[in-house]
Every structure is written in structure tokens, then in C-alpha cells.
């Protein structure tokens, strides 16, 4: 289950970046694909870092204060 959660976060971040690339392709028609991809990743980077940090905070608290059943699950997510 923990590996599926990790895959879900990864897929979600990928979808967000691809959506931003799609939006930037419409806005910056004359820019090269390399510039658009770089711009899109930079625009979504703060969101991705904040999401990862908050997830790490929640998983750490589950690892420290959760019971024996939740420890292996939260350890894999760490």
C-alpha cells in the first residue's frame, strides 16, 4: 500500500507538470520546447516541494506516534 501511495504522488506531480506545459504552450507560442519545459518545472517546483514537505511531516508524526500497525507503512513512505 505504501508503494502505491508513493506512485500516486509521483503520478500526480507528473500530471501537474504536464498540465502546466500544456498551458505554457498556448501562452508562449514562440518559445522553444526546452524553454517551456524549464519554465513549467520552475513554476510548479514550489508546489511540489511544499507538498512533499507536508507529506513528510505527516508521515513522520504517524511513524513516531502511530501504533505498531502503522510503523511499517510510514517507514516505507519515509
N, CA, C and O atoms as CSV, one atom per row, in Angstrom:
chain,resi,resn,atom,element,x,y,z
A,1,UNK,N,N,0.823,-1.196,0.000
A,1,UNK,CA,C,0.000,0.000,0.000
A,1,UNK,C,C,0.865,1.256,0.000
A,1,UNK,O,O,0.524,2.250,-0.643
A,2,UNK,N,N,1.978,1.211,0.718
A,2,UNK,CA,C,2.845,2.389,0.772
A,2,UNK,C,C,3.479,2.666,-0.584
A,2,UNK,O,O,3.636,3.823,-0.975
A,3,UNK,N,N,3.842,1.614,-1.297
A,3,UNK,CA,C,4.429,1.812,-2.622
A,3,UNK,C,C,3.413,2.400,-3.590
A,3,UNK,O,O,3.776,3.200,-4.452
A,4,UNK,N,N,2.155,2.019,-3.463
A,4,UNK,CA,C,1.109,2.612,-4.297
A,4,UNK,C,C,0.915,4.087,-3.958
A,4,UNK,O,O,0.638,4.894,-4.846
A,5,UNK,N,N,1.056,4.441,-2.702
A,5,UNK,CA,C,0.952,5.839,-2.298
A,5,UNK,C,C,2.078,6.658,-2.907
A,5,UNK,O,O,1.848,7.764,-3.395
A,6,UNK,N,N,3.290,6.124,-2.884
A,6,UNK,CA,C,4.432,6.811,-3.487
A,6,UNK,C,C,4.212,6.979,-4.985
A,6,UNK,O,O,4.474,8.048,-5.535
A,7,UNK,N,N,3.734,5.932,-5.643
A,7,UNK,CA,C,3.449,6.020,-7.076
A,7,UNK,C,C,2.369,7.061,-7.347
A,7,UNK,O,O,2.449,7.790,-8.336
A,8,UNK,N,N,1.371,7.139,-6.489
A,8,UNK,CA,C,0.303,8.123,-6.657
A,8,UNK,C,C,0.815,9.548,-6.573
A,8,UNK,O,O,0.429,10.391,-7.383
A,9,UNK,N,N,1.675,9.831,-5.608
A,9,UNK,CA,C,2.253,11.171,-5.503
A,9,UNK,C,C,3.092,11.499,-6.733
A,9,UNK,O,O,3.034,12.618,-7.243
A,10,UNK,N,N,3.861,10.542,-7.208
A,10,UNK,CA,C,4.696,10.763,-8.380
A,10,UNK,C,C,3.850,11.038,-9.620
A,10,UNK,O,O,4.144,11.951,-10.391
A,11,UNK,N,N,2.811,10.252,-9.803
A,11,UNK,CA,C,1.933,10.445,-10.958
A,11,UNK,C,C,1.220,11.786,-10.866
A,11,UNK,O,O,1.063,12.470,-11.877
A,12,UNK,N,N,0.789,12.169,-9.682
A,12,UNK,CA,C,0.117,13.456,-9.506
A,12,UNK,C,C,1.047,14.610,-9.877
A,12,UNK,O,O,0.631,15.530,-10.581
A,13,UNK,N,N,2.289,14.576,-9.417
A,13,UNK,CA,C,3.238,15.635,-9.758
A,13,UNK,C,C,3.502,15.679,-11.258
A,13,UNK,O,O,3.625,16.758,-11.837
A,14,UNK,N,N,3.588,14.516,-11.885
A,14,UNK,CA,C,3.807,14.457,-13.328
A,14,UNK,C,C,2.638,15.077,-14.078
A,14,UNK,O,O,2.843,15.818,-15.039
A,15,UNK,N,N,1.424,14.787,-13.654
A,15,UNK,CA,C,0.244,15.347,-14.309
A,15,UNK,C,C,0.216,16.864,-14.157
A,15,UNK,O,O,-0.129,17.572,-15.103
A,16,UNK,N,N,0.572,17.368,-12.987
A,16,UNK,CA,C,0.586,18.814,-12.761
A,16,UNK,C,C,1.596,19.484,-13.685
A,16,UNK,O,O,1.308,20.534,-14.260
A,17,UNK,N,N,2.776,18.889,-13.832
A,17,UNK,CA,C,3.802,19.477,-14.703
A,17,UNK,C,C,3.361,19.427,-16.161
A,17,UNK,O,O,3.522,20.411,-16.883
A,18,UNK,N,N,2.805,18.299,-16.610
A,18,UNK,CA,C,2.331,18.211,-17.994
A,18,UNK,C,C,1.206,19.204,-18.265
A,18,UNK,O,O,1.129,19.763,-19.360
A,19,UNK,N,N,0.339,19.430,-17.293
A,19,UNK,CA,C,-0.730,20.409,-17.463
A,19,UNK,C,C,-0.155,21.812,-17.587
A,19,UNK,O,O,-0.630,22.610,-18.395
A,20,UNK,N,N,0.862,22.115,-16.793
A,20,UNK,CA,C,1.492,23.431,-16.885
A,20,UNK,C,C,2.203,23.603,-18.223
A,20,UNK,O,O,2.199,24.695,-18.793
A,21,UNK,N,N,2.814,22.531,-18.727
A,21,UNK,CA,C,3.441,22.592,-20.053
A,21,UNK,C,C,2.384,22.889,-21.106
A,21,UNK,O,O,2.606,23.709,-21.996
A,22,UNK,N,N,1.239,22.227,-21.010
A,22,UNK,CA,C,0.153,22.452,-21.972
A,22,UNK,C,C,-0.312,23.906,-21.928
A,22,UNK,O,O,-0.528,24.520,-22.973
A,23,UNK,N,N,-0.467,24.458,-20.728
A,23,UNK,CA,C,-0.880,25.853,-20.596
A,23,UNK,C,C,0.172,26.800,-21.161
A,23,UNK,O,O,-0.161,27.765,-21.849
A,24,UNK,N,N,1.440,26.524,-20.871
A,24,UNK,CA,C,2.507,27.406,-21.343
A,24,UNK,C,C,2.714,27.308,-22.850
A,24,UNK,O,O,3.163,28.269,-23.474
A,25,UNK,N,N,2.394,26.163,-23.440
A,25,UNK,CA,C,2.479,26.052,-24.897
A,25,UNK,C,C,1.507,27.020,-25.565
A,25,UNK,O,O,1.812,27.578,-26.619
A,26,UNK,N,N,0.353,27.218,-24.963
A,26,UNK,CA,C,-0.628,28.163,-25.514
A,26,UNK,C,C,-0.201,29.612,-25.289
A,26,UNK,O,O,-0.419,30.469,-26.145
A,27,UNK,N,N,0.410,29.880,-24.129
A,27,UNK,CA,C,0.781,31.256,-23.798
A,27,UNK,C,C,2.045,31.723,-24.517
A,27,UNK,O,O,2.127,32.874,-24.946
A,28,UNK,N,N,3.009,30.853,-24.646
A,28,UNK,CA,C,4.314,31.215,-25.224
A,28,UNK,C,C,4.553,30.414,-26.496
A,28,UNK,O,O,5.355,29.480,-26.513
A,29,UNK,N,N,3.860,30.781,-27.541
A,29,UNK,CA,C,3.923,30.020,-28.799
A,29,UNK,C,C,5.301,30.079,-29.459
A,29,UNK,O,O,5.694,29.137,-30.146
A,30,UNK,N,N,6.030,31.164,-29.260
A,30,UNK,CA,C,7.317,31.322,-29.948
A,30,UNK,C,C,8.493,30.742,-29.167
A,30,UNK,O,O,9.604,30.673,-29.691
A,31,UNK,N,N,8.271,30.336,-27.951
A,31,UNK,CA,C,9.360,29.779,-27.140
A,31,UNK,C,C,9.647,28.340,-27.565
A,31,UNK,O,O,8.765,27.635,-28.057
A,32,UNK,N,N,10.886,27.924,-27.368
A,32,UNK,CA,C,11.246,26.545,-27.709
A,32,UNK,C,C,10.686,25.589,-26.655
A,32,UNK,O,O,10.336,25.988,-25.545
A,33,UNK,N,N,10.614,24.325,-27.039
A,33,UNK,CA,C,10.078,23.320,-26.118
A,33,UNK,C,C,10.944,23.217,-24.865
A,33,UNK,O,O,10.424,23.036,-23.764
A,34,UNK,N,N,12.252,23.330,-25.026
A,34,UNK,CA,C,13.161,23.266,-23.882
A,34,UNK,C,C,12.873,24.401,-22.902
A,34,UNK,O,O,12.848,24.183,-21.691
A,35,UNK,N,N,12.657,25.604,-23.416
A,35,UNK,CA,C,12.352,26.746,-22.555
A,35,UNK,C,C,11.007,26.579,-21.848
A,35,UNK,O,O,10.871,26.922,-20.674
A,36,UNK,N,N,10.027,26.055,-22.560
A,36,UNK,CA,C,8.698,25.864,-21.978
A,36,UNK,C,C,8.733,24.810,-20.876
A,36,UNK,O,O,8.124,24.993,-19.822
A,37,UNK,N,N,9.443,23.708,-21.115
A,37,UNK,CA,C,9.547,22.664,-20.089
A,37,UNK,C,C,10.268,23.204,-18.860
A,37,UNK,O,O,9.839,22.963,-17.731
A,38,UNK,N,N,11.356,23.929,-19.073
A,38,UNK,CA,C,12.104,24.507,-17.958
A,38,UNK,C,C,11.236,25.488,-17.173
A,38,UNK,O,O,11.231,25.469,-15.942
A,39,UNK,N,N,10.508,26.337,-17.877
A,39,UNK,CA,C,9.626,27.303,-17.233
A,39,UNK,C,C,8.517,26.597,-16.448
A,39,UNK,O,O,8.185,27.009,-15.336
A,40,UNK,N,N,7.956,25.552,-17.013
A,40,UNK,CA,C,6.861,24.827,-16.367
A,40,UNK,C,C,7.326,24.123,-15.102
A,40,UNK,O,O,6.630,24.142,-14.086
A,41,UNK,N,N,8.495,23.506,-15.159
A,41,UNK,CA,C,9.035,22.835,-13.972
A,41,UNK,C,C,9.325,23.860,-12.879
A,41,UNK,O,O,9.036,23.620,-11.707
A,42,UNK,N,N,9.896,25.000,-13.261
A,42,UNK,CA,C,10.186,26.043,-12.271
A,42,UNK,C,C,8.912,26.603,-11.648
A,42,UNK,O,O,8.897,26.930,-10.462
A,43,UNK,N,N,7.844,26.715,-12.435
A,43,UNK,CA,C,6.583,27.244,-11.912
A,43,UNK,C,C,5.924,26.282,-10.927
A,43,UNK,O,O,5.232,26.725,-10.010
A,44,UNK,N,N,6.121,25.001,-11.095
A,44,UNK,CA,C,5.471,24.017,-10.224
A,44,UNK,C,C,6.387,23.504,-9.114
A,44,UNK,O,O,5.950,22.724,-8.268
A,45,UNK,N,N,7.635,23.925,-9.107
A,45,UNK,CA,C,8.598,23.390,-8.148
A,45,UNK,C,C,8.229,23.717,-6.702
A,45,UNK,O,O,8.323,22.850,-5.833
A,46,UNK,N,N,7.816,24.942,-6.434
A,46,UNK,CA,C,7.482,25.302,-5.048
A,46,UNK,C,C,6.290,24.491,-4.549
A,46,UNK,O,O,6.269,24.078,-3.390
A,47,UNK,N,N,5.305,24.259,-5.403
A,47,UNK,CA,C,4.145,23.450,-5.033
A,47,UNK,C,C,4.564,22.026,-4.713
A,47,UNK,O,O,4.099,21.439,-3.736
A,48,UNK,N,N,5.437,21.476,-5.531
A,48,UNK,CA,C,5.901,20.108,-5.333
A,48,UNK,C,C,6.697,19.977,-4.033
A,48,UNK,O,O,6.526,19.011,-3.290
A,49,UNK,N,N,7.558,20.942,-3.767
A,49,UNK,CA,C,8.365,20.902,-2.550
A,49,UNK,C,C,7.483,21.036,-1.313
A,49,UNK,O,O,7.683,20.322,-0.331
A,50,UNK,N,N,6.510,21.945,-1.353
A,50,UNK,CA,C,5.606,22.107,-0.209
A,50,UNK,C,C,4.774,20.848,0.028
A,50,UNK,O,O,4.582,20.438,1.172
A,51,UNK,N,N,4.285,20.241,-1.040
A,51,UNK,CA,C,3.507,19.009,-0.902
A,51,UNK,C,C,4.361,17.902,-0.296
A,51,UNK,O,O,3.909,17.182,0.594
A,52,UNK,N,N,5.587,17.767,-0.774
A,52,UNK,CA,C,6.481,16.733,-0.248
A,52,UNK,C,C,6.817,16.985,1.219
A,52,UNK,O,O,6.859,16.047,2.015
A,53,UNK,N,N,7.054,18.233,1.576
A,53,UNK,CA,C,7.387,18.563,2.963
A,53,UNK,C,C,6.222,18.261,3.899
A,53,UNK,O,O,6.419,17.682,4.967
A,54,UNK,N,N,5.021,18.646,3.508
A,54,UNK,CA,C,3.859,18.403,4.366
A,54,UNK,C,C,3.575,16.906,4.493
A,54,UNK,O,O,3.182,16.437,5.561
A,55,UNK,N,N,3.772,16.162,3.412
A,55,UNK,CA,C,3.601,14.713,3.471
A,55,UNK,C,C,4.639,14.096,4.402
A,55,UNK,O,O,4.316,13.221,5.206
A,56,UNK,N,N,5.878,14.549,4.296
A,56,UNK,CA,C,6.938,14.056,5.174
A,56,UNK,C,C,6.625,14.357,6.636
A,56,UNK,O,O,6.868,13.525,7.510
A,57,UNK,N,N,6.090,15.537,6.901
A,57,UNK,CA,C,5.720,15.904,8.262
A,57,UNK,C,C,4.630,14.985,8.803
A,57,UNK,O,O,4.711,14.523,9.941
A,58,UNK,N,N,3.619,14.723,7.997
A,58,UNK,CA,C,2.521,13.852,8.431
A,58,UNK,C,C,2.995,12.416,8.631
A,58,UNK,O,O,2.630,11.769,9.612
A,59,UNK,N,N,3.804,11.922,7.706
A,59,UNK,CA,C,4.282,10.540,7.803
A,59,UNK,C,C,5.223,10.377,8.993
A,59,UNK,O,O,5.203,9.343,9.662
A,60,UNK,N,N,6.041,11.386,9.260
A,60,UNK,CA,C,6.929,11.325,10.423
A,60,UNK,C,C,6.125,11.268,11.718
A,60,UNK,O,O,6.462,10.516,12.633
A,61,UNK,N,N,5.069,12.061,11.789
A,61,UNK,CA,C,4.249,12.016,13.005
A,61,UNK,C,C,3.532,10.676,13.144
A,61,UNK,O,O,3.366,10.175,14.256
A,62,UNK,N,N,3.105,10.093,12.024
A,62,UNK,CA,C,2.493,8.757,12.086
A,62,UNK,C,C,3.526,7.729,12.540
A,62,UNK,O,O,3.212,6.833,13.324
A,63,UNK,N,N,4.754,7.856,12.050
A,63,UNK,CA,C,5.808,6.921,12.440
A,63,UNK,C,C,6.126,7.035,13.931
A,63,UNK,O,O,6.314,6.026,14.611
A,64,UNK,N,N,6.184,8.259,14.428
A,64,UNK,CA,C,6.559,8.459,15.829
A,64,UNK,C,C,5.422,8.160,16.800
A,64,UNK,O,O,5.650,7.586,17.865
A,65,UNK,N,N,4.203,8.546,16.441
A,65,UNK,CA,C,3.092,8.447,17.387
A,65,UNK,C,C,2.069,7.377,17.027
A,65,UNK,O,O,1.171,7.090,17.819
A,66,UNK,N,N,2.195,6.784,15.845
A,66,UNK,CA,C,1.257,5.739,15.443
A,66,UNK,C,C,1.581,4.432,16.139
A,66,UNK,O,O,2.643,4.282,16.743
A,67,UNK,N,N,0.686,3.519,16.053
A,67,UNK,CA,C,0.894,2.225,16.696
A,67,UNK,C,C,1.801,1.325,15.881
A,67,UNK,O,O,2.357,1.729,14.860
A,68,UNK,N,N,1.935,0.115,16.348
A,68,UNK,CA,C,2.801,-0.866,15.695
A,68,UNK,C,C,2.303,-1.233,14.298
A,68,UNK,O,O,3.095,-1.618,13.437
A,69,UNK,N,N,1.019,-1.117,14.075
A,69,UNK,CA,C,0.464,-1.458,12.763
A,69,UNK,C,C,0.881,-0.431,11.716
A,69,UNK,O,O,1.126,-0.792,10.565
A,70,UNK,N,N,0.965,0.837,12.093
A,70,UNK,CA,C,1.264,1.906,11.144
A,70,UNK,C,C,2.754,2.132,10.925
A,70,UNK,O,O,3.133,2.760,9.936
A,71,UNK,N,N,3.601,1.644,11.809
A,71,UNK,CA,C,5.046,1.901,11.684
A,71,UNK,C,C,5.648,1.373,10.380
A,71,UNK,O,O,6.374,2.121,9.725
A,72,UNK,N,N,5.389,0.133,9.966
A,72,UNK,CA,C,5.977,-0.323,8.697
A,72,UNK,C,C,5.487,0.489,7.496
A,72,UNK,O,O,6.262,0.789,6.587
A,73,UNK,N,N,4.208,0.840,7.496
A,73,UNK,CA,C,3.648,1.636,6.407
A,73,UNK,C,C,4.328,2.998,6.336
A,73,UNK,O,O,4.753,3.424,5.262
A,74,UNK,N,N,4.434,3.676,7.463
A,74,UNK,CA,C,5.036,5.007,7.465
A,74,UNK,C,C,6.538,4.939,7.212
A,74,UNK,O,O,7.102,5.871,6.639
A,75,UNK,N,N,7.195,3.862,7.624
A,75,UNK,CA,C,8.634,3.724,7.373
A,75,UNK,C,C,8.923,3.646,5.878
A,75,UNK,O,O,9.890,4.241,5.402
A,76,UNK,N,N,8.101,2.922,5.142
A,76,UNK,CA,C,8.294,2.815,3.689
A,76,UNK,C,C,8.098,4.175,3.033
A,76,UNK,O,O,8.801,4.502,2.078
A,77,UNK,N,N,7.170,4.960,3.521
A,77,UNK,CA,C,6.934,6.283,2.949
A,77,UNK,C,C,8.050,7.267,3.266
A,77,UNK,O,O,8.257,8.234,2.533
A,78,UNK,N,N,8.768,7.021,4.359
A,78,UNK,CA,C,9.881,7.906,4.698
A,78,UNK,C,C,11.028,7.647,3.746
A,78,UNK,O,O,12.074,8.287,3.852
